[in-house]
Amino acid sequence: MFDPKKLLDDFLGSKVPGTDSTVGEGAEKAKQLAKDNPIATTALVAVLAGTGAGRALAGSVLRIGGLAAIAGLGYQAYQNYKNGDKPAADGPALEVLPPPSDTSFHPSQTPQGEDVFALAVVRAMIAAARADGHVDGDERGKIADHLSLSGIGKDAEQFIMEELEKSVDLDSIVASAETDAQKVELYTASRIVITEMTRAERGYLEMLAGRLKLPEALVEHIDATVESASV
């Protein structure tokens, strides 16, 4: 069985797939890996979305891990929303920090367990990557080939391919959020995936936000925070 939290790290490109190293560690090793196998040094979600690079997040996402990074972005957006600040994506890149340990956003406060929710987040990200409908049979074959080169392991490869074969189950994605903080985090993770919104992708995000019952102003803050943390 694969580690859901590690797979989430691989999705965000915060870890080199198949290793325990961050992209920022072992520069020479990472440089050689990029030369030998560029697929393994990009976010796995970029493979699913059919792009070469995907969204790169700034700062300590490389150190704190995927689940904490998503929670930190969600927490930042929620705080800005509660404070009545104006959403703003311009300016220097936002440093990605974990949320305070005493808030419901912190991974240690996850009621169903970090592994369970990390898997739910990965499922939400896969669904978002499919929102424009481009993953047909031929594309799934290409994705399978790319995943086999990524070094993530057979179990993780099989999980991703099975998710791609299924119909998107929005009911299950929404139900996986047991707290208001997790609703914010699921939308945040989905927004990270979608970099250039097509009409279908925008419609999917609007439907997801509606099903999660997120206020429109909060959604605007999440969108702006994700953009601010992108480099």
C-alpha positions as CSV (number, residue, x, y, z in Angstrom):
1,M,0.0,0.0,0.0
2,F,1.3,3.5,-0.8
3,D,1.6,6.4,1.6
4,P,-1.2,8.9,0.8
5,K,0.7,11.8,2.3
6,K,3.8,11.1,0.3
7,L,1.6,10.8,-2.9
8,L,0.2,14.2,-2.1
9,D,3.8,15.5,-1.8
10,D,4.5,14.0,-5.2
11,F,1.4,15.6,-6.7
12,L,2.6,19.1,-5.6
13,G,6.1,18.5,-6.7
14,S,7.4,19.0,-3.2
15,K,9.2,15.7,-3.2
16,V,11.1,13.9,-5.9
17,P,8.9,10.9,-6.7
18,G,10.4,7.6,-5.7
19,T,12.7,9.2,-3.0
20,D,12.4,10.8,0.4
21,S,14.1,14.0,-0.8
22,T,12.6,17.3,-1.5
23,V,13.3,19.0,-4.8
24,G,15.4,21.6,-2.9
25,E,17.7,18.9,-1.2
26,G,20.6,17.3,-2.9
27,A,20.9,19.8,-5.8
28,E,23.3,17.8,-7.9
29,K,21.2,14.6,-7.5
30,A,18.0,16.5,-8.4
31,K,19.8,18.1,-11.3
32,Q,20.9,14.8,-12.7
33,L,17.5,13.3,-12.1
34,A,15.9,16.1,-14.0
35,K,18.3,15.4,-16.9
36,D,17.7,11.7,-16.9
37,N,14.0,11.7,-16.2
38,P,12.2,15.1,-16.3
39,I,8.9,13.4,-15.5
40,A,10.1,12.6,-12.0
41,T,10.9,16.1,-11.1
42,T,7.6,17.7,-11.9
43,A,4.3,17.6,-10.0
44,L,2.4,14.5,-10.9
45,V,-0.7,16.5,-11.3
46,A,0.9,18.2,-14.2
47,V,1.1,14.8,-15.9
48,L,-2.6,14.3,-15.4
49,A,-3.4,17.8,-16.6
50,G,-1.3,17.3,-19.8
51,T,1.2,20.1,-19.0
52,G,4.9,20.0,-18.6
53,A,5.3,22.0,-15.4
54,G,2.0,22.6,-13.6
55,R,1.7,25.2,-10.8
56,A,4.9,25.7,-8.7
57,L,4.2,26.8,-5.2
58,A,6.6,29.2,-3.4
59,G,8.6,28.9,-0.3
60,S,8.4,26.2,2.3
61,V,6.0,23.9,0.5
62,L,9.3,22.0,-0.2
63,R,9.9,21.6,3.5
64,I,6.5,21.3,5.2
65,G,4.8,18.8,2.9
66,G,1.8,18.8,0.7
67,L,-1.0,18.4,3.3
68,A,0.4,21.2,5.6
69,A,1.0,23.4,2.5
70,I,-2.6,23.1,1.4
71,A,-3.9,23.6,4.9
72,G,-1.6,26.7,5.3
73,L,-2.9,28.3,2.1
74,G,-6.5,27.6,3.1
75,Y,-5.9,29.0,6.6
76,Q,-4.3,32.2,5.1
77,A,-7.3,32.7,2.8
78,Y,-9.8,32.1,5.5
79,Q,-8.1,34.6,7.9
80,N,-8.0,37.2,5.1
81,Y,-11.7,36.6,4.5
82,K,-12.6,36.8,8.2
83,N,-10.6,40.0,8.6
84,G,-12.4,41.6,5.7
85,D,-9.3,42.1,3.6
86,K,-9.5,42.7,-0.1
87,P,-8.4,39.6,-2.2
88,A,-5.1,40.4,-4.0
89,A,-3.0,38.1,-6.1
90,D,-0.4,40.8,-7.1
91,G,2.9,41.5,-5.4
92,P,5.7,39.3,-4.2
93,A,5.1,35.5,-3.9
94,L,3.4,34.5,-0.7
95,E,5.5,32.3,1.6
96,V,3.7,29.0,2.2
97,L,3.5,28.3,5.9
98,P,1.7,25.6,7.9
99,P,-1.3,26.7,9.9
100,P,-1.1,27.2,13.7
101,S,-1.2,23.9,15.5
102,D,-4.2,25.0,17.6
103,T,-6.5,25.6,14.6
104,S,-8.8,23.2,12.8
105,F,-6.7,23.7,9.7
106,H,-3.6,22.0,11.1
107,P,-3.2,18.4,9.9
108,S,-2.8,17.1,13.5
109,Q,-6.4,18.2,14.1
110,T,-7.8,16.1,11.2
111,P,-10.7,14.1,12.7
112,Q,-10.5,11.1,10.3
113,G,-6.7,10.9,10.3
114,E,-4.1,12.6,8.1
115,D,-3.7,9.6,5.7
116,V,-7.5,9.3,5.1
117,F,-7.9,13.0,4.4
118,A,-4.7,13.2,2.3
119,L,-6.2,10.5,0.1
120,A,-9.4,12.5,-0.2
121,V,-7.3,15.5,-1.3
122,V,-5.5,13.5,-3.9
123,R,-8.9,12.3,-5.3
124,A,-10.1,15.9,-5.4
125,M,-7.0,17.0,-7.3
126,I,-7.4,14.2,-9.8
127,A,-11.0,15.2,-10.4
128,A,-9.9,18.8,-10.9
129,A,-7.3,17.7,-13.4
130,R,-10.0,16.0,-15.4
131,A,-12.4,18.9,-15.3
132,D,-11.8,19.9,-18.9
133,G,-12.5,16.4,-20.1
134,H,-9.2,15.9,-22.0
135,V,-8.4,12.5,-20.3
136,D,-9.6,10.0,-22.9
137,G,-8.4,6.5,-23.6
138,D,-5.3,7.6,-25.5
139,E,-4.4,10.2,-22.9
140,R,-4.7,7.6,-20.1
141,G,-2.2,5.4,-22.0
142,K,0.2,8.3,-22.1
143,I,-0.3,9.0,-18.4
144,A,0.3,5.3,-17.5
145,D,3.6,5.5,-19.4
146,H,4.6,8.7,-17.6
147,L,3.7,7.3,-14.2
148,S,5.8,4.2,-14.7
149,L,8.8,6.5,-15.3
150,S,8.0,8.7,-12.2
151,G,9.2,6.1,-9.6
152,I,6.1,6.5,-7.4
153,G,5.6,2.8,-7.1
154,K,3.1,0.2,-8.6
155,D,0.4,0.6,-5.9
156,A,0.3,4.4,-6.4
157,E,0.3,4.0,-10.1
158,Q,-2.6,1.6,-9.9
159,F,-4.6,3.9,-7.6
160,I,-4.2,6.9,-10.0
161,M,-5.1,4.9,-13.1
162,E,-8.2,3.4,-11.3
163,E,-9.3,7.0,-10.3
164,L,-8.9,8.0,-14.0
165,E,-11.2,5.1,-15.1
166,K,-14.0,6.1,-12.7
167,S,-16.6,8.7,-13.2
168,V,-15.9,11.8,-11.1
169,D,-17.9,11.3,-7.8
170,L,-18.5,14.8,-6.6
171,D,-20.7,13.5,-3.8
172,S,-17.9,11.5,-2.4
173,I,-15.4,14.4,-2.7
174,V,-17.7,16.8,-0.8
175,A,-18.6,14.2,1.8
176,S,-14.9,13.6,2.6
177,A,-14.8,17.1,4.2
178,E,-15.8,16.6,7.9
179,T,-15.1,20.2,9.0
180,D,-15.4,23.7,7.6
181,A,-11.6,23.8,7.4
182,Q,-11.5,20.7,5.3
183,K,-14.0,22.2,2.9
184,V,-11.7,25.1,2.4
185,E,-8.7,22.7,1.9
186,L,-10.5,20.6,-0.7
187,Y,-11.3,23.7,-2.8
188,T,-7.8,25.0,-2.3
189,A,-6.2,21.8,-3.5
190,S,-8.5,21.7,-6.5
191,R,-7.7,25.4,-7.3
192,I,-4.0,24.6,-7.2
193,V,-4.5,22.1,-10.0
194,I,-6.2,24.4,-12.4
195,T,-3.8,27.1,-13.7
196,E,-5.5,28.4,-16.8
197,M,-9.2,28.0,-16.5
198,T,-11.3,26.8,-19.4
199,R,-15.1,27.2,-19.3
200,A,-15.4,23.6,-18.1
201,E,-12.8,24.1,-15.4
202,R,-14.4,27.3,-14.2
203,G,-17.8,25.5,-14.1
204,Y,-16.3,22.6,-12.1
205,L,-14.8,24.9,-9.5
206,E,-18.0,26.9,-9.2
207,M,-20.0,23.6,-8.7
208,L,-17.5,22.3,-6.2
209,A,-17.6,25.6,-4.2
210,G,-21.3,25.5,-4.3
211,R,-21.6,21.9,-3.1
212,L,-19.1,22.7,-0.3
213,K,-21.2,25.7,0.6
214,L,-18.3,28.1,0.5
215,P,-19.2,31.8,0.5
216,E,-18.3,33.6,-2.8
217,A,-16.1,36.1,-0.9
218,L,-14.1,33.2,0.7
219,V,-13.7,31.5,-2.7
220,E,-12.3,34.8,-4.1
221,H,-9.8,34.8,-1.2
222,I,-8.7,31.2,-1.9
223,D,-8.3,32.0,-5.6
224,A,-6.1,35.0,-4.8
225,T,-4.1,33.2,-2.1
226,V,-3.2,30.3,-4.4
227,E,-2.2,32.8,-7.2
228,S,-0.1,34.7,-4.7
229,A,1.7,31.5,-3.7
230,S,2.5,30.5,-7.3
231,V,5.8,31.2,-8.9
